[in-house]
Amino acid sequence: MSGGVAIRRPTLELLPGYKDALERGWSPDNIGLEKTARIHLARIAEDPAGFVAGLTDPEAKGAAVTMPDGSARPRLPGFMSWIWEDGFCGTISLRWQNGTSALPDYSLGHIGYSIVPWRRRRGHATAALGLILTEARQRGLAYVKLTTEVENDASQKVIRANGGRLVTRRKRYPAYGDLEELLWRIDL
C-alpha cells in the first residue's frame, strides 16, 4: 500500500522487513554496525515479541546502555520507529530526558536515523525526521540536537531540510573514540 513515508512503531507483523534488512548487511547503528546487526538478529531469533517490545522504552526501564568502549551509562527514555514506504526503509529513534530539552554529554543527540542502502536518496530520511519532530514537540521539547560525522553530507542535508542549524564542530564523547562530529540543533 502506497501513501508516502510513515514512521511506524515496531510490531511482529512488520518485523520480517526489519529482519530482512539486518540479514542483508544493514545496521540501525552507524557505530556498532555488524555487531549491532548480529545482536539484533540473535534477539529476534530468541524472543521476537520481547525484541519488538524492547524498542519502545519511554520510561527508561531497560538496562543501562553499553557504550562502544564497554562502559555503561543510564538509559534515556525513548523509542525506535521503523521508516516505511511500500516496505521497510530504515529506522528513526527519539530519546529525551523528562522535564528538560537538555541531554547528558554521552548522548549522540535526541534523534538518530539510518536508511537501508537500497532505499537511500529518495527522501525517506528527510520525511521521517519531519514526522518525528512532531513527536518531539508532543513531549514538550523546545529543541532537538543531532550529531553527524563531519563528512556525512547526506545526513547534514536532511537536517538542514528540517530547519536544522550547525551549532559546532567538536570531539565526540570519549567513549565513542577520538572522532570529530558536527552538532546540529532544530528549534521546535
N, C-alpha and C positions, 0 to 999 in steps of 0.2 A: 504494500500500500504506500503510495507516494503522497507527500503532503508537506515536504520541507523538512528541515533539520529539527529534531526534537532531542531533548535530554530526558532520559527515562531512568527511573530507579531500577536497579538490577532486580531481576526476577528469575526464577528457574526456567520459565518459558523462553526468556531471552538469553539465558546462559550459553547455549550452543554457539551463538555468534561470537561471544567473548572468548570462549574456549578455542574455537577455530583460529581466531587471531593469534592467541598465545602459541598454538601449535604451529602456526606459520612463521614464527620467529619474532613477532611484535611483543612489546612490553609496555605496560602503562607507566612504567618508572624509567625516566631518562637517566637515572644514575645507576640503579641496580640491574637494569636491562635483563640479561639472560637469567640471572639469579632470581629476580622477582618473578619472571615468567615460570620458571621451574617450581618455585614455591606455590604460586597460584594454581598451577596445574595439579600439583600434589594435593593441595587442599580441596580442589574441586573433586578429584577422584575419591578422596576420603569422606567428604561430607558436603555435597553440593549445596544443600539448604543452609548449612552453617556458614559456608563461604559467602553466599549471597547475602545473608543476614549481617555478616560482619563488615560489609561495605558501607553500612549506614550506622553511625555511632554519634548521634547528636548530643549525647550526654557524656561522651569520653569515658565510657565504662570499660573499654577494651584495655588490653595490656599496654605497657609503655612502648614507645616506638624505638626500635633499634636503629641507631644511626649507622652510616657507612663505615665508621671507624670502630663499631662494636659497642659504643657507649649507648646508654638508654636515656630517653627524655620523656617527660609526661606527654601522654596522648592529648591532642586537642579535639574538641567536638568537631564533627564533620561528617561528610558523606561523599561517596563517589556516584556519579551518574554515568550512564552509557549514552554516547552520542549516536543517534540513529537517523538514518535516512535510507529507506529501502535496504535496511540491514545495518549491521554493526559498523560504525565508523571510527570509534575511539572512546576515550574516557575524559571526563572533566570532574574535578573534585573541588569542594569548598570546605575550608576549615576556618575556625574562628575561636576567640576567647569570649566567653559570656561577659556582657557588660562593658565591652571596650572594642574599639576597632584595632587596637594595637595587637601585635603578635610577639611571642618570645623570639629572641635572636636566633634560635636554632631552626626556626621555621623558614622554608623557602618562599613563603607567601600564602595568601588566602586561597589562591586558585592555582591548580595545576591541570594541565591537559596534555593529551597525546593522541594523535590521529594515526591510524594504521597506514603504512606506506602506500598501499594501493588505493587509498581514498583521499590522499593529500591534494592540495591545490584546487579544491572545489568549494572552498568557503565554509567547510564544516566547523573548523575551529573558531572562526570569526562569529558565526551564528551561535554556536554553543556558548561562547564567552558572553555574548549579549544576553542569552537566556539565563545563564547562571547569575549574572549581575542582578537580575530581578530577585532571585532568591537571597542574595546577599543583602539587598535593601530590606527585604521582609524580615531579616534577622537583626535589623537595626544598625547595620554597619554604615558608617559615614563614608568610608572609602575601602578599597581593597588594594593590597600590594601583591605584585607578581615579580618573579625574577626570571631572567633569561640568560643563557650563555651569551657571551659577548658577540659571537659570530652567528647566532641564530636569527638571521634576518626575517625568516618567515614568521616566527613567533612574535617578533617585535612589531611586524606589520599587523598581525592580529590584534595585539594590544592597542596599538595606535588607532586602528579602525573602530575600537570600542571606547575611545576617549582617553586612552592612557597617555601619560606623560613620563618621560625619563626623569627619575629623581637623582640617581648617582650611579657611578661605576665603583665597585667595591670588591674586596676579598670576601669569598663565601665564609660562612661559619666553619671553623677549623675541622669539625667532624667530617665535612664533605671534601677535604683535601685542599691543596693550595691552588685554587682556581679563582679567577675573577668572574664576576657576574654583573649584570645590569639590574638595578632595582627600579620598578615601574609602579605608578600609582594611578588608580582610576577613582575619581571622586564620584560618590553616589548621591 
